[in-house]
Amino acid sequence: MSQYNVAFIGLGVMGYPMAGFLSRAGYATKVYNRTQAKAQQWAAEYQGQACETPAQAAENADIVFVCVGNDDDVRSVVYGENGILSALKPGAILVDHTTTSAELAVELGLAAQKQGNAFVDAPVSGGQAGAENGVLTIMCGGEQAVFDKVSPVMDVYAKQISLMGENGQGQRCKMVNQICIGGILQGLSEALLLAEKSGLNIEQVVETLKHGAAGSWQMENRAITMSQGQFDFGFAIDWMRKDLGFCLDEAKRVGLTLPLTQQVDQQYAELQQQGLGRMDTSVLIKAVAKDQ
Ligand SMILES: NC(=O)c1ccc[n+]([C@@H]2O[C@H](COP(=O)([O-])OP(=O)(O)OC[C@H]3O[C@@H](n4cnc5c(N)ncnc54)[C@H](OP(=O)(O)O)[C@@H]3O)[C@@H](O)[C@H]2O)c1
């Protein structure tokens, strides 16, 4: 058995396999999920204990990981009498993998510190496949000594883990990531529409270009499905709009305008109104095509 007791709160698309990697690596793992059936299912699949509240899972843990939806979802599992903070033992570390605002990361850092605990904001990139294959990229905000303690544990589901600075800087790095994804998808949408209208074979185009200067994760993993009109998988627009909201707020805070990000966000808002909020972000091509 590995040296730390760990807990994982939030067994969604991302959290379920991430918690599984911890258990498989030999950490004594307790899990909590709002919908209890998912926690029971997890405990049937992996070694570990399903708990009825976040506090129960956090009790006696050295490190508690969270991966839920948005800022308020995180607050609802962290605070209150059944929340994680109420049960953390002195010196235990709270790690949040949820994509949230940088303000929440700073708030949680202060709340943890106040009661003798530490906090790391640790949003991830790599999607469902990255979580299931244990190859996520993790960008962290927190103190070096705390990062040094949690990093080898997170390594079981990551291929790249970096400390970007103090609490909040992990979330700000994730904003940079999301801005890049929005811009790449806008470019890829326009490029694929032109390729199609010009009579090019899309598979041949992707095979030819993917290792050149225009190659990207989105081109390798999404170009073919985009051209086939398949979007019922992957990273949902609903999550992306939350994330782009953080990007636009942060830009405002530092006195920048982000015209392409604003345009992409507006197109996603329109797609949401058409009921496509749970579709993968590559569905952006539909909005670009509609404008022609
Ligand atoms: N999916 C991706 O490709 C991806 C990639 C990078 C980052 N992220 C980020 O990772 C986070 C999780 O994404 P996901 O795709 O795993 O989401 P998901 O599949 O929708 O799962 C969300 C999880 O959070 C729990 N939850 C939500 N609100 C809650 C609340 N108020 N109280 C307690 N539990 C709550 C859900 O519980 P229930 O089961 O009860 O609903 C579920 O376990 C998000 O911040 C997302 O932006 C996702």
The ligand as a Gaussian input file, in Angstrom:
#p B3LYP/6-31G(d) Opt

LIG

0 1
 N      -14.681000      16.353000     -19.959000
 C      -13.539000      16.905000     -20.396000
 O      -13.077000      16.621000     -21.514000
 C      -12.778000      17.888000     -19.515000
 C      -11.480000      18.216000     -19.866000
 C      -10.764000      19.102000     -19.064000
 C      -11.366000      19.663000     -17.958000
 N      -12.654000      19.356000     -17.643000
 C      -13.253000      19.995000     -16.455000
 O      -13.322000      19.010000     -15.417000
 C      -14.490000      19.238000     -14.628000
 C      -15.346000      17.970000     -14.638000
 O      -15.685000      17.648000     -15.979000
 P      -16.392000      16.253000     -16.361000
 O      -16.379000      16.179000     -17.830000
 O      -15.835000      15.144000     -15.539000
 O      -17.884000      16.585000     -15.876000
 P      -19.116000      15.585000     -15.652000
 O      -18.910000      14.282000     -16.348000
 O      -20.351000      16.364000     -15.924000
 O      -19.020000      15.272000     -14.076000
 C      -19.193000      16.261000     -13.119000
 C      -19.043000      15.633000     -11.756000
 O      -19.223000      16.634000     -10.764000
 C      -20.275000      16.255000      -9.881000
 N      -20.991000      17.465000      -9.462000
 C      -21.426000      18.483000     -10.244000
 N      -22.034000      19.423000      -9.492000
 C      -21.945000      19.006000      -8.221000
 C      -22.368000      19.531000      -6.977000
 N      -23.008000      20.711000      -6.912000
 N      -22.146000      18.810000      -5.870000
 C      -21.506000      17.624000      -5.913000
 N      -21.065000      17.064000      -7.067000
 C      -21.291000      17.744000      -8.185000
 C      -21.147000      15.332000     -10.701000
 O      -21.934000      14.519000      -9.851000
 P      -23.231000      13.739000     -10.422000
 O      -22.710000      12.431000     -10.934000
 O      -24.108000      13.577000      -9.240000
 O      -23.847000      14.603000     -11.494000
 C      -20.065000      14.549000     -11.464000
 O      -19.472000      13.575000     -10.641000
 C      -15.179000      20.473000     -15.211000
 O      -14.779000      21.607000     -14.511000
 C      -14.662000      20.509000     -16.650000
 O      -14.666000      21.843000     -17.163000
 C      -13.366000      18.465000     -18.385000

